[in-house]
C-alpha cells in the first residue's frame, strides 16, 4: 500500500513538472540605450511572427518605454508606425509649440539664447536640457486606455521598469501608479531630461542603477527569459574623440562588467548590431529597428521551439485608443502658489464638453509655457460607466523665480550688442513678471517690462524703453526732412534717440489673438552731426527734441509656427495712435494708423511661400516729419515707423503714408539651412491715399537673395539686395535673436 502511494505521488509530481515545462512562463527583458532602443521594435516583430507569448516584461530607459507600451496592448507593427510618425527632435526638447504661448511668452522665448536660474544672486544650472514635458504628454496619450490600471501586474502583459534614486543611486522598481509617469522616469536620461518625482523621490534613468533587470524577472518566476541588449560596447582610443565619448565610455564600464553575470541568466540572448548609432540617432530609426529584426532572426529557430512548448497563444489585445473624451472634474495636487482658477484658465478646461487629445495637449502646453512649473503630470481616470473621466493632475511649481538671461546680436543698423536680462516672477503678485533688458555694445539700449498675467481676463502691463542708433543718410534726404540749406556735403550722420513709456491693458483669445489699449509717453530726439555752413560757421541743428503724449489701441493675431522662418500660419498686427499733446509749441493733434498682414504656407516639402502686405498713414498735422514712415534696410525688430525694405539702405525713403507688399520663397536645403528669394514693392509719399496713388504702379521695388541658418544664438542671415530704380545693391548681415 505504501509503495503504491509513493508511486502515485511521484507520477503526480512528474505530471506537474512536465506540465510546467510544456507551458513555460516567458519573460522579456529590454535594456536601455536611447535611440538604439528602437531595435526592440524589430525584435518584437520577430517574436510575434514566431508566435511567442510574452508573460512578463521588464525594461530600463528606452527598454521601459518600448516595453511599457507593448505591455499596454500595442503590437510591434503599431509601435513601428507610431515611432515612424514621431518627431523626436521635438519630443526631447522643451520647445513647446509657439501656439501654446501668449504674446508675452512668445517675445520672451524668441529673444534670449541662454536662461539660467539666478536665485540669491547665484547663477545656477538647469537639472536637464529638457524638463521632459513633451515626452510625458506623448506617453500619457499613448497609455490613456490603461489609465485606470494602477497595478502594472494587471496590464495586458504584466510589466515593471527600473529607475535610479538621484539622491542615493539606489535602484527603484516601478510597478504601480501612472504608467506614463513610470516609463518617463525610467527614460529620464541624466543631463538630457530633468529627474521625475514619484512618491517623494527624485528618479532618473533606470540604466544608472540597472540597465538590464534580468534578475528581477527571475524573481518573478519567469521560466524562460528572452533578452534584447542594445547597450554600448567599449570603443578603442582612436574613436574617443570628444568629452561626450569619454563620459559615455566611463558610464559603460559598470554595465558591461555586469553583463558578464547577466547574460548567463538569459536563455535567448538577442544582441543587435547598433555600433553605427548613438543614443540620439532617432533620425536613423528605420535602420535601427531593422537591426533588431536581423538580430532576432538569428534566433528564429529557438523562438519557434519555445512557441511550440506554449499551450496558450499570445493574447490578441484590441487596443481601445480614443480620440476624444469628456472630463467632468479636475483634481489638482501641488498648487501652493497659483490658484485653481489660474490653472483652469490656462488649460481652457470646460466641464461636460468633449475634448480631443490635441485639445488636452494644447491646454497642458499652455500651462507649461508659463515657465512657472517644473513638471506637469496627469492621469485620466474613468468614472463609473466609463463615459467620462476625472483628471488627476500633479504639478510641481518651479522654485526658481529669478533668472539671468543672455543673448548676442549683430546687424547693420545697431551693430554689435550684448543683451543682459534680469527677470523676476511673483515679485508683488503671484502671477506678475518684471523684466529688465540692458544692451551694451555699439548702441546702448534698455527695455523694462512689468506684466500681470491674468490669462483670459484683462492683463495689465507697464513698459519703458530707451533706443538709440547712428546712421549715415544722404543730405538730400536730410534736407527734405530737416529743412537744411546747401552745405556742400553728401551725407550726414544722424543721431536717433527714443524713450517710450506705456501703460496698457490687454486680453487674449486662443493664445493667438490679442487686443489691447493704453496710454503712451514718447520722447524723441533726432539730431544731425555738426557741420559748417558756406561761411565756415559751425552749425548745430536739431530735427526733433520733443515729448509726445498719446492714446493707442492694437489688435494682433499670430499663428505663425516660427517668428523668423515661419512655415505656416497667419500674422496680423494693427495699431492706431492718436497724439494728443506735445512739448512742441507748434504741435497740432494728429493720428497714425498702420497694419500688416502676412501668410505662410508650405505647399511642397521644404518649399515655403510667405506673402505679406502692410500699410500706414498719418491723419492730421504735417509738421512732425520725424514721425513719418521711413523705408529701407533689413531688420526684424523695427521701432516707431522704420520699415524694412529690400533694395535700399536704411532710412532711404520717407513719406507720411506708404503701402508695401512682399513675396518670399524659402527652400530648406538642409535642416535649419534656408535659401530664400524675395521681392518687395512699395509706394511711399505724402498724402498717398488722398491722391489716389496707392493703387498706381509701384514707384519702388527691390529684390533679395538670402541664406539663413537657425542657431542656438538665433538666426544667422546674409542677404544680397538690389533695386533697379537706383541701380544699386546692398549687403545685409545679422546674427542672433533680434532685440
C-alpha positions in Angstrom: 0.0 0.0 0.0 2.8 2.5 1.0 4.6 1.6 -2.2 1.6 2.3 -4.3 1.1 5.7 -2.6 4.8 6.7 -3.3 4.4 5.8 -7.0 1.1 7.8 -7.2 2.7 11.0 -5.7 5.7 10.6 -7.9 3.5 10.4 -11.0 1.6 13.5 -9.9 4.8 15.4 -9.3 6.3 14.4 -12.7 3.0 15.2 -14.4 3.0 18.7 -12.8 6.7 19.1 -13.7 6.0 18.1 -17.3 3.1 20.4 -17.5 5.2 23.3 -16.2 7.9 22.7 -18.7 5.3 22.3 -21.5 3.9 25.8 -21.0 6.8 27.8 -19.7 6.3 31.4 -18.5 8.3 33.7 -20.8 9.9 36.9 -19.5 11.2 39.6 -21.8 14.0 42.0 -20.7 14.7 45.1 -22.7 17.8 47.2 -22.0 18.3 50.9 -22.2 20.2 52.6 -25.0 18.5 55.8 -26.1 17.6 55.8 -29.8 19.3 52.4 -30.1 16.4 51.0 -28.1 14.2 51.3 -31.2 15.9 48.0 -32.2 13.5 46.4 -29.6 10.6 47.0 -32.0 12.3 45.0 -34.7 13.0 42.2 -32.3 9.3 42.2 -31.1 8.2 41.8 -34.7 10.1 38.6 -35.0 8.8 37.3 -31.6 5.3 37.9 -32.8 6.0 36.2 -36.1 7.3 33.2 -34.3 4.2 33.1 -32.1 6.0 33.5 -28.8 3.7 34.5 -25.9 5.3 37.1 -23.5 4.1 36.6 -19.9 6.2 39.3 -18.3 8.2 42.4 -19.4 10.9 44.2 -17.6 12.8 47.2 -19.0 15.0 50.1 -18.4 15.2 53.5 -20.1 14.2 53.1 -23.8 13.5 49.5 -23.0 11.0 50.7 -20.4 9.3 52.9 -23.0 9.0 50.3 -25.7 8.3 47.5 -23.2 5.7 49.6 -21.3 3.8 50.4 -24.5 3.9 46.8 -25.7 2.7 45.6 -22.3 -0.2 48.1 -22.5 -1.5 46.4 -25.7 0.3 47.8 -28.7 1.6 45.4 -31.3 5.1 45.6 -32.7 3.8 46.9 -36.0 1.7 49.6 -34.2 4.8 50.7 -32.3 6.7 50.8 -35.6 4.0 53.1 -37.1 4.0 55.3 -34.0 7.7 55.9 -33.9 8.0 56.4 -37.6 5.4 59.3 -37.3 7.1 60.8 -34.3 9.4 63.8 -34.5 11.9 63.0 -31.7 13.7 66.4 -32.1 10.5 68.0 -30.7 9.9 65.4 -28.1 13.3 65.6 -26.4 13.3 69.4 -26.2 11.2 71.8 -24.2 10.5 73.6 -27.4 6.7 73.8 -26.9 4.6 74.8 -29.9 4.5 78.5 -30.5 0.7 78.4 -30.4 0.9 77.4 -26.7 2.4 80.7 -25.7 0.9 84.1 -25.0 2.3 87.1 -26.9 4.4 87.9 -23.9 5.7 84.4 -23.7 6.5 84.4 -27.4 8.6 87.5 -27.1 10.3 86.1 -24.0 11.4 82.8 -25.7 12.4 84.4 -29.0 14.9 86.9 -27.6 17.3 85.1 -25.3 19.9 82.5 -26.2 20.7 81.4 -22.6 18.4 81.4 -19.5 19.9 80.5 -16.1 18.4 80.4 -12.6 19.7 83.4 -10.5 18.4 82.9 -7.0 20.0 84.7 -4.2 22.4 86.3 -6.7 23.9 82.9 -7.5 23.9 81.6 -11.0 22.5 78.0 -11.2 22.2 75.5 -13.9 19.1 73.6 -15.0 18.7 70.0 -13.9 18.5 68.9 -17.5 18.4 70.3 -21.0 14.7 69.4 -21.1 12.0 69.1 -18.5 10.7 66.1 -20.4 7.2 67.6 -20.7 6.7 66.7 -24.3 7.8 63.1 -23.6 5.3 62.9 -20.8 2.4 64.3 -22.9 3.3 61.8 -25.6 3.3 58.8 -23.2 0.2 59.9 -21.4 -1.7 60.0 -24.7 -0.5 56.6 -25.7 -1.3 55.0 -22.4 -4.6 56.6 -21.8 -6.5 53.4 -22.5 -4.9 51.8 -19.4 -5.0 54.9 -17.2 -7.4 53.2 -14.8 -4.8 50.4 -14.1 -2.8 51.2 -11.0 -1.0 47.9 -10.6 1.2 47.1 -13.6 0.7 43.4 -13.0 -2.9 44.0 -14.2 -1.8 45.3 -17.6 -2.5 43.1 -20.6 1.1 41.9 -20.1 2.5 42.3 -16.5 5.3 44.9 -16.5 7.9 46.7 -14.4 10.7 49.1 -15.1 13.7 50.4 -13.3 14.8 53.8 -12.2 17.5 55.3 -10.1 17.1 57.5 -7.0 19.1 60.6 -7.8 20.0 61.2 -4.2 21.1 57.7 -3.2 21.8 55.9 -6.5 19.6 53.1 -5.4 17.6 51.0 -7.8 13.9 51.7 -7.7 11.4 49.1 -9.2 8.4 50.9 -10.6 5.4 48.6 -10.9 2.4 50.7 -9.9 0.9 54.1 -10.3 0.8 56.0 -13.6 2.4 54.0 -16.4 3.2 57.2 -18.4 5.0 58.7 -15.4 6.9 55.5 -14.6 8.3 55.0 -18.1 9.0 58.7 -18.3 11.1 58.4 -15.1 12.9 55.3 -16.3 13.8 57.1 -19.6 14.9 60.4 -18.0 18.5 60.3 -19.4 20.7 62.3 -17.0 21.6 65.8 -18.1 19.2 65.5 -21.1 16.0 65.2 -19.0 15.2 66.5 -15.6 14.6 63.9 -12.8 11.0 62.9 -12.2 9.4 63.0 -8.8 7.5 59.9 -7.8 6.3 59.2 -4.2 8.6 61.9 -2.9 11.8 60.5 -4.6 13.6 62.1 -7.5 14.1 59.5 -10.1 16.3 59.3 -13.2 17.3 56.9 -15.9 17.0 53.3 -14.9 20.2 52.5 -16.7 22.1 54.3 -13.9 21.2 51.6 -11.4 20.2 48.5 -13.5 20.1 48.7 -17.3 19.3 45.0 -17.8 17.0 43.9 -15.0 17.1 40.1 -15.8 17.4 39.1 -12.1 14.0 40.8 -11.3 12.3 38.7 -14.0 13.9 35.5 -12.5 12.5 36.5 -9.1 9.0 36.9 -10.6 9.0 33.3 -11.8 10.0 33.5 -15.4 10.9 30.0 -16.7 12.5 31.3 -19.9 14.0 34.7 -20.4 14.5 36.4 -23.8 16.8 39.4 -23.6 17.3 42.2 -26.1 20.6 44.1 -25.3 21.2 47.4 -27.0 23.9 48.7 -24.6 27.1 50.2 -25.9 30.4 48.3 -26.2 33.7 49.8 -25.2 35.4 51.6 -28.0 39.1 52.0 -28.8 41.1 55.1 -28.1 41.0 56.3 -31.8 37.3 56.7 -31.6 37.3 58.6 -28.3 37.1 62.0 -30.0 35.1 64.1 -27.6 34.2 64.7 -23.9 30.8 63.0 -24.5 32.6 59.9 -25.9 34.8 59.7 -22.9 31.9 60.2 -20.4 29.9 57.6 -22.2 32.8 55.1 -22.1 33.2 55.6 -18.4 29.5 55.1 -17.8 29.7 51.9 -19.8 32.4 50.3 -17.6 29.9 49.2 -15.0 27.1 48.0 -17.3 29.5 46.0 -19.5 31.1 44.4 -16.4 27.7 43.4 -15.0 26.6 41.8 -18.3 29.1 39.0 -17.6 26.8 37.7 -14.9 23.5 38.7 -16.6 24.0 37.1 -20.0 24.1 33.5 -18.5 20.7 34.2 -16.9 19.3 34.9 -20.4 18.0 31.9 -22.3 17.7 33.6 -25.7 20.1 36.5 -25.9 19.5 38.9 -28.8 22.3 41.4 -29.5 21.5 43.8 -32.4 24.4 45.5 -34.2 23.9 49.1 -33.1 27.6 50.1 -33.3 26.9 52.7 -36.0 24.3 54.6 -33.9 24.3 56.8 -30.9 21.8 57.4 -28.1 20.4 60.3 -30.1 20.3 58.7 -33.6 16.5 59.0 -33.8 16.7 60.2 -37.4 18.0 56.7 -38.3 15.1 54.9 -36.6 14.2 52.7 -39.6 17.8 51.3 -39.8 17.9 50.8 -36.0 14.5 48.9 -36.0 15.8 46.7 -38.8 18.9 45.9 -36.8 16.7 44.5 -34.1 14.8 42.4 -36.6 18.0 40.9 -38.1 19.4 40.0 -34.7 16.2 38.3 -33.6 16.0 36.4 -36.9 19.3 34.7 -36.0 17.4 33.2 -33.0 14.3 32.3 -35.0 14.7 28.5 -34.6 14.9 28.8 -30.8 11.9 31.1 -30.8 9.8 28.7 -32.8 10.7 25.8 -30.4 9.8 28.0 -27.5 6.4 28.9 -29.0 5.7 25.2 -29.7 6.1 24.5 -26.0 3.5 27.1 -25.0 -0.1 25.8 -24.7 -1.8 29.2 -25.0 -1.3 31.5 -27.9 -0.3 35.2 -27.5 -3.1 37.4 -26.2 -4.9 39.2 -29.0 -5.3 42.6 -27.5 -7.8 45.0 -29.1 -6.3 48.4 -28.3 -9.0 50.9 -27.2 -7.4 54.2 -28.0 -9.7 57.1 -28.0 -9.5 60.3 -30.0 -11.8 62.3 -27.7 -13.1 62.3 -24.2 -15.2 64.1 -21.7 -13.8 65.5 -18.4 -16.3 66.1 -15.6 -13.9 67.0 -12.8 -10.4 68.1 -12.0 -8.3 67.3 -9.0 -5.0 69.3 -8.6 -2.1 68.5 -6.3 0.9 70.7 -5.7 -0.5 74.1 -6.5 0.5 76.0 -3.4 1.1 79.4 -5.1 -1.1 79.5 -8.2 -4.8 79.4 -7.7 -7.0 76.7 -9.2 -8.7 79.3 -11.5 -5.4 80.3 -13.0 -4.7 76.6 -13.8 -8.1 76.0 -15.3 -7.8 79.2 -17.3 -4.6 78.1 -18.9 -6.0 74.6 -19.5 -9.1 76.1 -21.1 -10.9 73.3 -19.3 -14.7 73.3 -19.7 -16.6 70.5 -18.0 -19.2 68.4 -19.7 -17.9 69.1 -23.2 -15.9 66.8 -25.5 -12.2 67.2 -25.6 -9.8 65.8 -28.2 -6.3 64.8 -27.0 -4.9 67.6 -29.2 -7.1 70.0 -27.1 -5.8 68.5 -23.9 -2.2 68.7 -25.0 -2.7 72.3 -26.0 -4.0 73.1 -22.6 -1.1 71.4 -20.8 1.3 73.1 -23.1 -0.3 76.5 -22.3 0.3 75.8 -18.6 3.8 74.6 -19.2 4.7 77.5 -21.4 4.3 79.9 -18.5 7.6 78.6 -17.1 6.0 78.5 -13.6 6.1 74.7 -13.3 8.9 72.2 -13.5 6.7 69.3 -14.4 3.1 68.7 -15.1 1.7 65.2 -15.0 -1.8 64.0 -15.1 -3.9 60.8 -15.1 -7.3 60.3 -16.7 -9.4 58.0 -14.5 -12.7 56.8 -16.0 -15.7 57.4 -13.8 -18.5 54.8 -13.3 -19.8 53.7 -16.7 -16.6 54.7 -18.4 -18.2 57.5 -20.4 -16.4 60.4 -18.8 -13.2 61.0 -16.8 -11.7 62.7 -13.8 -8.5 64.4 -14.5 -6.0 63.9 -11.6 -3.2 66.5 -12.1 0.0 66.7 -10.2 2.1 69.9 -10.7 5.5 70.8 -9.4 5.8 74.5 -9.0 9.2 75.9 -10.0 11.2 77.2 -7.1 13.2 79.3 -9.5 11.7 82.8 -9.5 14.7 84.8 -10.7 16.6 84.3 -14.0 19.6 85.7 -15.7 19.3 85.7 -19.5 21.8 86.4 -22.2 21.9 87.0 -25.9 24.2 88.4 -28.6 23.3 90.2 -31.8 24.8 92.0 -34.8 23.1 93.9 -37.6 23.9 96.7 -39.9 21.9 99.4 -38.0 22.6 98.7 -34.4 25.9 96.8 -35.0 27.1 94.7 -32.1 25.1 94.2 -28.9 25.2 92.0 -25.8 21.9 91.6 -24.0 21.8 91.1 -20.3 18.3 90.4 -18.8 17.1 90.0 -15.2 13.7 88.5 -14.8 11.8 88.1 -11.6 8.5 86.2 -11.3 5.9 86.7 -8.5 7.6 89.9 -7.2 4.5 91.7 -6.0 1.7 89.4 -7.1 1.6 85.6 -7.7 1.2 86.0 -11.5 3.3 89.0 -12.2 6.6 89.2 -14.1 9.2 92.0 -14.0 11.9 92.1 -16.6 14.8 94.4 -17.4 16.9 94.2 -20.6 20.2 96.1 -20.8 22.0 96.1 -24.2 25.7 97.1 -24.2 27.8 97.4 -27.3 27.9 99.9 -30.1 24.5 101.3 -29.2 23.3 101.3 -25.5 19.6 100.4 -25.1 17.3 99.2 -22.3 13.8 97.7 -22.1 11.8 97.4 -18.9 8.5 95.4 -18.6 6.2 94.8 -15.7 3.3 92.4 -16.6 0.4 91.0 -14.6 -0.8 87.9 -16.4 -4.5 87.3 -15.8 -4.8 84.7 -18.5 -8.0 85.3 -20.5 -9.1 88.2 -18.3 -7.7 91.7 -18.8 -4.0 91.7 -18.1 -2.1 94.8 -17.1 1.4 96.0 -18.1 3.9 98.8 -17.9 6.7 99.2 -20.4 9.7 101.5 -20.8 12.4 101.5 -23.4 15.4 103.6 -24.5 16.6 103.1 -28.1 19.3 104.8 -30.0 21.3 104.4 -33.2 23.5 106.4 -35.5 23.1 106.3 -39.3 24.6 108.0 -42.3 21.8 109.3 -44.6 22.0 111.3 -47.8 22.0 115.1 -47.5 19.1 115.4 -49.9 17.0 113.1 -47.8 18.0 115.0 -44.6 17.1 118.3 -46.3 13.7 117.0 -47.2 13.0 116.1 -43.6 15.0 118.8 -41.8 14.8 121.9 -44.0 18.6 122.3 -44.3 20.3 124.7 -46.7 23.1 123.5 -49.0 26.2 122.8 -47.0 28.4 121.0 -49.6 28.2 117.5 -48.1 26.7 114.3 -49.5 25.9 112.5 -46.2 25.0 113.4 -42.6 25.4 111.2 -39.6 22.0 111.2 -37.8 21.8 110.5 -34.1 18.3 109.0 -33.3 17.1 108.6 -29.7 13.8 107.4 -28.5 12.4 107.0 -25.0 8.9 105.4 -24.8 6.8 104.6 -21.7 3.5 102.8 -21.9 0.7 101.7 -19.6 -1.6 99.2 -21.2 -4.3 96.6 -20.7 -4.8 93.6 -23.0 -6.9 90.5 -23.3 -6.2 87.2 -25.1 -8.2 84.8 -27.1 -7.0 81.3 -28.0 -3.4 82.3 -27.3 -3.0 83.7 -30.9 -5.3 86.7 -30.7 -4.7 89.8 -28.6 -6.5 93.2 -28.2 -5.1 96.0 -26.1 -5.2 99.7 -25.4 -3.3 102.2 -23.3 -1.5 105.5 -22.9 1.9 106.4 -24.1 4.6 109.0 -23.5 7.4 109.3 -26.1 10.5 111.5 -26.1 12.1 111.7 -29.5 15.4 113.4 -30.3 16.8 113.4 -33.8 20.0 115.4 -34.5 22.5 115.5 -37.4 26.2 115.9 -36.8 27.6 119.4 -36.6 28.6 120.9 -39.9 29.9 124.1 -41.4 27.9 126.5 -43.5 29.1 128.2 -46.6 30.7 131.0 -44.4 32.7 128.5 -42.3 30.5 128.7 -39.2 29.8 125.6 -37.2 26.1 124.8 -37.3 24.3 122.5 -34.8 20.7 121.7 -35.9 18.0 119.6 -34.2 15.4 117.9 -36.3 13.4 116.8 -33.3 13.6 117.3 -29.5 10.1 116.9 -28.1 7.8 114.9 -25.8 4.6 113.4 -27.2 1.5 112.0 -25.3 -0.9 109.7 -27.0 -3.6 107.1 -26.5 -3.4 103.9 -28.5 -5.0 100.6 -29.3 -3.8 97.5 -31.1 -5.1 94.2 -32.5 -2.8 91.2 -33.1 -3.2 87.8 -34.5 -0.2 85.5 -34.7 -0.5 81.8 -35.6 3.0 81.6 -37.2 4.8 78.5 -36.1 8.2 80.3 -36.1 8.9 84.0 -35.8 11.9 84.1 -38.1 11.3 81.3 -40.6 7.5 80.6 -40.5 6.3 77.6 -42.5 2.6 78.0 -41.8 0.2 80.4 -40.2 -1.3 83.9 -40.4 0.0 87.1 -38.9 -1.8 90.4 -38.4 -0.7 93.5 -36.5 -2.9 96.6 -36.5 -2.0 99.7 -34.5 -3.6 103.1 -34.0 -2.1 106.1 -32.1 -3.8 109.4 -31.5 -1.2 112.1 -30.4 -3.0 114.5 -28.1 -0.3 116.7 -26.5 3.3 117.6 -27.1 6.0 119.9 -25.8 6.4 121.3 -29.3 4.7 124.8 -29.3 3.6 124.3 -32.9 2.0 121.0 -32.2 -1.4 120.1 -33.7 -3.2 116.9 -32.9 -2.6 114.0 -35.4 -3.0 110.3 -35.6 -1.0 107.4 -37.1 -2.6 104.1 -38.3 -0.7 101.1 -39.6 -1.3 97.5 -40.2 0.5 94.4 -41.5 -1.0 91.1 -42.8 1.1 88.0 -43.5 0.5 84.4 -44.6 2.9 81.5 -44.7 2.3 78.1 -46.3 4.4 75.1 -47.3 2.8 73.6 -50.4 5.7 71.2 -51.1 8.2 69.6 -48.8 11.0 72.1 -47.9 9.4 74.8 -50.1 7.7 77.6 -48.1 6.0 80.7 -49.5 5.5 83.8 -47.5 3.3 86.7 -48.6 2.7 89.9 -46.7 1.3 93.3 -47.2 1.4 96.4 -45.0 0.4 100.0 -45.0 0.5 103.1 -42.8 -0.8 106.7 -43.0 -0.9 109.8 -40.9 -4.0 111.8 -40.3 -3.7 115.5 -39.4 -0.6 117.6 -38.6 2.1 117.6 -41.3 4.7 119.4 -39.3 6.2 116.4 -37.5 8.3 114.8 -40.2 10.2 112.6 -37.8 7.1 110.6 -37.2 6.7 109.8 -40.9 7.4 106.3 -42.3 11.0 105.5 -43.3 11.7 102.6 -45.5 14.9 100.7 -46.3 17.3 98.1 -45.0 16.6 94.8 -43.3 15.5 94.1 -39.7 13.2 92.0 -37.6 12.7 94.4 -34.7 11.9 97.9 -36.1 10.8 100.7 -33.8 8.4 103.5 -34.4 7.8 103.8 -38.2 11.1 102.5 -39.5 10.1 99.8 -42.1 12.5 97.2 -43.7 12.6 97.3 -47.5 14.9 95.3 -49.7 17.0 97.1 -52.3 17.5 100.3 -50.3 19.7 101.2 -47.4 18.1 102.1 -44.0 16.0 105.3 -43.9 16.3 105.9 -47.7 12.6 106.5 -48.5 10.1 108.5 -46.5 6.5 109.9 -46.5 3.5 110.3 -44.3 2.0 107.2 -45.9 3.1 104.1 -47.6 1.9 100.7 -48.9 4.2 97.7 -49.4 4.0 94.1 -50.5 6.5 91.3 -50.1 6.7 87.8 -51.7 9.3 85.3 -50.4 10.1 81.7 -51.4 12.1 79.7 -48.8 13.8 76.4 -49.6 15.2 74.5 -46.6 18.1 72.8 -48.3 19.1 71.0 -45.1 17.5 71.0 -41.7 17.7 74.6 -40.4 19.5 75.8 -43.5 17.4 78.2 -45.6 17.8 79.7 -49.1 15.4 82.5 -49.9 14.4 84.6 -52.9 12.4 87.7 -52.1 10.8 90.7 -53.9 9.1 93.7 -52.5 7.3 96.7 -54.0 6.1 99.9 -52.4 4.6 103.4 -52.9 5.8 106.0 -50.4 4.8 109.6 -50.4 2.8 112.3 -48.6 -1.0 112.1 -49.0 -0.7 108.8 -50.7 -4.3 107.8 -50.1 -5.9 111.1 -50.7 -4.0 111.5 -54.0 -5.1 108.0 -55.2 -1.5 106.9 -55.9 -1.8 103.9 -53.6 -3.4 102.0 -56.5 -0.9 103.1 -59.1 2.1 101.1 -60.3 4.7 100.8 -57.6 7.4 103.5 -57.6 9.9 101.4 -55.6 11.0 97.8 -55.9 13.7 95.6 -54.6 15.0 92.0 -54.7 16.9 89.9 -52.3 18.8 86.6 -52.3 19.4 85.3 -48.8 20.8 82.5 -46.8 19.6 81.8 -43.2 20.7 79.4 -40.5 18.9 78.6 -37.3 21.4 78.5 -34.4 21.1 78.4 -30.6 22.0 82.1 -30.7 19.2 82.8 -33.0 19.0 83.2 -36.8 22.2 84.0 -38.8 21.2 85.7 -42.1 23.0 87.1 -45.1 21.1 89.0 -47.8 22.2 90.5 -51.1 19.6 93.1 -52.2 19.2 95.1 -55.4 16.9 97.8 -56.6 16.5 98.6 -60.4 15.3 102.2 -59.8 18.6 103.3 -58.3 20.7 100.5 -59.9 22.5 99.9 -56.5 22.9 96.8 -54.4 23.4 96.4 -50.6 24.5 93.5 -48.4 22.8 93.0 -45.0 24.1 90.6 -42.4 22.6 89.8 -39.0 23.4 87.3 -36.3 21.4 86.3 -33.3 17.9 86.9 -31.9 16.6 90.5 -32.6 16.3 92.8 -29.6 
